[in-house]
Each structure stands twice: as structure tokens, then as C-alpha cells.
């Protein structure tokens, strides 16, 4: 007679229950993690949105301020005051075109004279320069020739007709004897409109 044996796993129900509990626990962990990540992202979006709103508001305030300033500077063409007209006339009649003058000055400066610096104040252009002292040459003749060249140039003499020698002094620069000089050019008494 043959015998049959059956193997019965009595823990099958327990394993199944443990597996279901594990799945519930995993699902719960995933859900909590998802909720936390979602909450962090939503919070970050709210913060970013608030910062952007604040930036937009500050830009709007700046734009409103600029528009207000522009309005204060705008003047209607129908209601120009005599003061406004005087200022416009002064700007157009007393302006000096320096670019052409500086080019003309560089063209009239010879290689024996160097302009070290210049200054313009209250209608007077002061040119400061140097020249090397040479026994064979008269330095004052060089300076006088330079002044004549400046007077003959239309770009310079149109605004500065009165050009004159002011002062000079001898000095040493790197063991070389030099003559430092100043020439002043003054504007016309009654400036006329320049084209």
C-alpha cells in the first residue's frame, strides 16, 4: 500500500497578511513623501510668486515715478515762457564746437612746441605749453608764430578772436632747459549765433 503525504503550509495566511501590510506601509510612505514634496513645491511656488509680485510692484512704482518726472520736464510749445526762450537762445548762441577747435589746435602746433594742458573758464581758453630752449633759436619768435597761426585759423578765431601771450618761465625737465608759457584766448564780447 502506498502512502500519500500532503504538505500544508499553515503560515500561508500569515505571509499573505504580512505582504499586504508591507504594501500598505509602502503605499503610505510613498503617499507621505509625495505630499511632502508637493507641499514643498507649492510653498516654493508661493514664495516665488510673492517675490515676483513684489518685483513687479517695485518696477511699476519706478515706472510711475519716471513718467511723473517726464511729465514735469515736458513743456507745451504753445506756452513757452520768456525765460524758456532766453535759455534756448543762450544755448544756441553761446555754444562752442570744441571738436573742430581741438583738431585745428593740433594742426597749428608745430613739433617744436608742445601743449601740456589747457583750461576753459568764464569765456577764457588758457593754453599751457613748453618749448626747448635753443641758443640758435628765439623761443619768443616760436610762440609769436604759434599765436599768429592760431589767429589765422577760422575755427579758433571765430570764437576766440583775442589771443595773447600771458607769461613764461624757464625750467628744467630731465636735464633739458625748457620754456613754459601760457597763452590766453578770450571769446567775443557779444556772442553771435554760430552755425
Secondary structure, DSSP 4 states (H G I P E B T S, - for coil): ---------TTHHHHHHHHHHHHHHHHHHHHHHHHHHHHHHHHHHHHHHHHHHHHHHHHHHHHHHHHHHHHHH---GGG--HHHHHHHHHHHHH---HHHHHHHHHHH--TTEEEEEEEEETTEEEEEEEEE--TTS-HHHHHHHHHHHHHH-HHHHTT--EEEEEEEEEEEETTEEEEEEEEEEE--SS-----
